[in-house]
Amino acid sequence: MAFALSLKPTRLVICALLCIFLSSEVSLVRQATALGINYGQVANNLPPPAQVVQLLSSLRIGKVRIYDVNPQVMTAFAGTGIELIVTVPDDLVPGMAGSASQALQWLSASVRPYFPATRVTGIAVGNEVFTGDDEQLKASLVPAMRNLHAALAQLGMDAYVRVSTANSLAVLATSYPPSQGVFTQAAAPYMAQLLRFLAETSAPFWINAYPYFAYKDDPTKVSLDYALSNPSHVGAVDPFTKLQYTSMLYAQVDAVTFAAARLGYGNVAVHVSETGWPSKGDADEVGATVENARQYNRNLLMRQVSGEGTPLRPRLRLEVYLFALFNEDMKPGPTSERNYGLYQPDMSMVYNVGLSQLSTTSAASLSLATSPATRATVRASFLLLATSKSGGSTFIL
């Protein structure tokens, strides 16, 4: 893919940002988690939660993300030690923003009864809110998050549960080279509020990133090896930092880190809340194959097990949540939307990324996640993110 790069920013600015990252990397807590996956339930043929928990436990998966607070799921995870991220749906966000008591009521009814037997460690408030069309929802998000955090403190849970929200990559105006990462003008005011809250509460910035869409939309120019994170790929070198990127996903994460630093929040950790590759698609969904899906997810798994961080923060293992655990037959949209799973609903493998082998090693601690939303907004964002609107040299990946 061709990326238009602006050569206007001075090296002094880049050097200053690098100094921030190098100093903050020492202060950030080292990540001990490995690859994560989404446990979605938009289907009518999935196994009961108790069987799902047995599957996850057999694979020694230590973290799971769901997009609701389903009582059956919450109960099934009790006593397992598996960390769970739950979700506040978009429609509840405005009410929580306007009423601290509503936030407390939701937490008391939906999370507190299961805690700490069910090890809830995170609450995702909404999903990709800042790239949607609901202005009231956008304005309500951070106030709702603050009220939820206050409710956690009131219940004595704030030391154990972090509050954040998953963002689409479309919050970035520029994503390449990573050192030029910057938020869109529309998103920047909201990002400043969000990042301030995350910094105050030591919570991560969550990003949903899908290199698959970059390849699908322009397969003649986007390197498949780069999109698949193949470690043998030469990749691309950021002309400002001289850092080499062999993984598009890791480059996207560093772009978000640079964008956050430009707003003064370089210390906020960036985690990947969703990423994946479909094993099947429609005729026009180039690259949606079993082999590509297996390769993408296995490459990420190998990077996680080896403890690899991004080129910008190599000593901090990047936390990644893979989409998804199951193929979900009721998801709307193209065929690919129903084929992101590692497993079929009967719990047979769609393809083997090595989970069964890795589950016997002490290094493999995996995590799983789910989103009922389609990735249409993510898909639309990649062409926007791939090209900087400023003038300058062009680099081909």
N, C-alpha and C positions, 0 to 999 in steps of 0.2 A: 504494500500500500504506500502511496506517496504521502509524505507528511510535510506540510509547509512549516518551516521553522523561522521564527523571528530571531535575528542576530542582534537586536537592539539592546536587550538587557545586559548590563555590564557584568564582567567576571567578578567584580567586587561583591555584587549582590549574591551571586551564586556561592562565592566563598563564604560569605556571612551565613547563608542558610546551611551550608555544609558544616560549619562550626557548631551551629545549633544542634544539628542531628548527631554529630559525634559526641557532643557533651551530654545530650539527652539520652543517647543510647546507653550510657553507663548508668543513668539513674532509673531507666525503665526496668520493670521486673522482667526477668528472662521468661520467655514463653516455653511451657513444657508440653503443650498440646500439639497434636498432629492433625492430619487431614480430617475435615468435618463433612457431614452429609445431611441433606434435608429430609426429614420424615414428614412427607406430605400425605394428606388424607382426602384429596379430591378424587375419590373413586368409590365404587359400590361393591368392590370385590377384595378389599384388603383384609389381611388376617387381623384378629382381635389384638388390642394393645399388649396383652400379656404375652402373646407369641412373638410380637415384634421385640419386646424387651428381651426375651430369651435369645432371639437372633443377635441383637446388639451385644448382649452380655457374652455370647459365645465368641464374638469377634473382639472382645475386650474393648469395645468402644466406650470412651469415657465422657463424651459430650453429645448432646442432642439439642436440636433447635426445632420447635414447633411454632405454628402460627395461630395458636388459640390457647385456651386453657381448658380443654376437654377434660372433664372429671375422670373419665375412664383412663385416659392417658396419664393424667397426674397421679392417679392411684397406682397404676401399673408400675411406675418408676419409683415408688416408695421403697426405701431400703436397698436400692441397687447401687447407690453411690454414683450413678451417672449424673453428670451436671446437665441441667435443663434450662434452656432459654425459652420463655413463653412470650406471647404477643398480645398487645392491646389492639383490637381492630380499629380501623380508621373512624368508624362512626361513633366511637366512644370518646375520641380525642377532644372534640370541642367541649363536651360536658366536663371532662376532667380538667380542662384548662380554666374553665370558669368557676369551678367548685372544688376546693381542696377536700371537702367531705365526700364528693363523688369518687375521687381518686382513692381515698381511704376505704370507702365502701367496696369498691371493686377489688382492691388488694385484700381486704379482710374476707371477702366472700370467695375469691377465685384462686388465691395463692396461699394465704396464711394458713388455712386448714390443712394443707398438705406439707407445709414446711415445719421442720427441716427434714422429715423422713424422705420427702421428695426434694432433692437437692437443687432447688431453683437458684441459679446464679446470675440470670439476666432477664430483663424485660425489654422487648422490642416494642416501641410505641409507633404504631402505624407502619407503613411500608412504602418506600419511595415517594414520600409525601411531597418533597420539594420540587419534583419534576412533574407533578400533576397539575390539574387546572383549578383545584379548589383553593381559592385564596384564604378563605376562613380557616380551612384545615391547616394550611401552611402557618398562618399566624398563631394557631392554637397549639402547635406541636411542642415547642420548647416550654411554654407555660404548663402544659399537661405533664411533661417530663419532670419539671421542677416540683409539681404537686405530688407526683408519684414518689419522687425521691424523699420528699418531706414525710409522706405517709410511711415509707419504709423506715425512716428514722424514728417515727412515732411508735412503730411496732418493734423497734430494735433489730431490724433486718438490713439496714443500710450498709453494714460492714460486709455483708455476704452477697447482696444482689445489686448489680449494676443496671442502670437505665440508659438505653441508647435507642437509635433508630436506624434502619437499613436504607441506604441511599443508592439511587441509580447513578451510574457513571455520567449520566447526562448533566449532573451538577457541575461538571468541568467544561470550561470553554476550550481548553487546550490540554491534551494529555501526552503529547510527544513533541520534543524529547521530554522525559520525566521532569527535568529541572525547570521546564517552562510551564508546569502544571499550574492552572489558575481556575478558580471558580467562575461561573458565568455571572454577568452583572445582575441578573435576576435572582440568582441563588446566594450571592455573596452576603447580603445582609442577614439572611436566615442562617447561613453557615457560621457567621461570626457569633450569633447567639448560641447556636448548637455547640460549637467548639468551646465556647466559654463555659457552658454547663458541663461538658465532658471533661474539661481540664479540672474544674472544681471538684468533680466527683470521681476522678480517676477512671472514667469509663472509656471504652474504645469507640472509634469512628468506624461504623460498619458500611461496607461498600459491596454492591452486587455487580459482579464483573463477568462478562461472557465473551472471551476472545472468539468463540465460535461464530458470532455474528459478524465480526470483522472479516473473517475468512469467507463466510457465506455470501456476504454482500459484494466482495471483490476478490474472488479466488485467483484471478490472473495476476494480481499485484501483491496480495498478502501472502507471505510465506506460511505454508501449512506447518512446517517444523516450528516456526516461531510461535504460531497460534497454539500449537499443541504442547509448547514448553519442552520440546525435545532438548535434552542437555547438550547434545553434540552439535546443535545448530550454532553457527557463528554469532547470529543475532545482530544487535545494533549497538553502537557506542554513542552515548550522550555527548555531543560536542562540547558542552560546557563543563560537565563534571568528569568526563572521560570514563565514566562507569559503563561496563559492558552488560547488556541485557540479552539473555538467551530465552527469556520467557516474556511474552506479551503481558500475561497476568501480573507478573512481578513489576514490570514497567508501569502498568496502570496504578498499582498500589503506591509506588514511589511518586507518581504524578500527584496523587491525592495528598501524600505527605508534604510535598513541596507547596501545594496550594494552601494547605492548612498553615504552614509556616509563614506564608506571605500575609496571613491574617494575624500572625503572632502566636500561633499554637503548634509549633513544631514538636512539642513534647507529647502530643496526643497520639496514642497508638492507632494504627489503621489495621483493621481485620477484614477479611473477605467473608461476608455473610452469605453470599451465594456465588457459586460458579459451577459450571458443568458443560457437558457436551452431549447432544442427543445421539442415540444409536439408530434412529430411523427418522425419515422425514418425507415430505412430498417431493415430487419430481424437481421442483425449483429450489429445494433446500440442499444446496451443494455442501458436501462434507459430512452430512448426517449419516454416519455409518457406524456399525458396531466396532470396527477396528479403530477408527478415529476416537470414538468415545472411550474405548479401553485404553488407548495410548495416552489421551489427555489426562484421564483420572489416575492412571498408574504413574505418569510422570510427576503429577502433583503429590501423590502418595510417597514416592521415592524422595522427593525434595523435603517433604515433611519429616519422614523417618530419619533422614540424614541431618535434620536440624537446620536446614538452610533458611536464611533470611533473605531479604531483598538486597540488591547491590548497594543500596543506600544504608541499610542497617543489617549487615551480614551476620552479626552475632545474635540477632533476635529472630528466632524462628517465627515465620509468618503464620498466623492462625487462619486457617481456611476451612470454610464449611461448604461441602460439596452438595450440589443439587443433582440427584436426589436418591433417597433410599429405594422407593418403588416407582415403577411406571404407574401413572394415574389415569384411568380411562375416562374420567369425567372432566378433564381439563379442557377448556375451550381453545380455539385457535388451530393452527396447522398441526400436522401429524407429529412434528418434533415435540410439541408441548406435552404429549402423552408418552414420550419415550426418553426421558432423562434418567430413569432409574437404573441402579445397579442390579436390582432384583425385580422379578415378576411378582405379582400379588400372591402367587402360591409359594413364594420364598425361594424359588429356583433362581440361579444367577442368569442375568441377561448376558453378562460376560464376566470374566474373572480378571480383576485387577491385582490379585494377590492378597486379598484380605484374609483368606483362611490361613495362608502361610505366615503372613505377618502377625496374625493374632497370637502366635506362639512366642513372639519376641517381646522383650521388655520395652523396646523402643516404640512399638506400635500402640499409640493411644489415639483413637480416632474420635471424631465428633460428627453428629448428624443434624440436619436442619430442613425446614419446610416452608414453602410459600404458596398460598392459594392463587396468587396473582400470576399472570403470564409475564413473559419477559419482553413484551412488545415495546415498552418504553426503553428497555435496555437496547434492543435491536436498533431502534431508531436513533439511539444516541451514538452509535459507533462511528458512523460517517461524520457526524458533527465533531466527535472527539478526535478523530484521526487527523483532522486538518486544522491548523491554527489559522485564524483569519488575518493575521498579520503577514506582511511580506517577508521574503527572505529565501534562503536556500531550500532545496527540496532533497529529501533523503528517501531512498526506496528500501523497504524491508522485505 
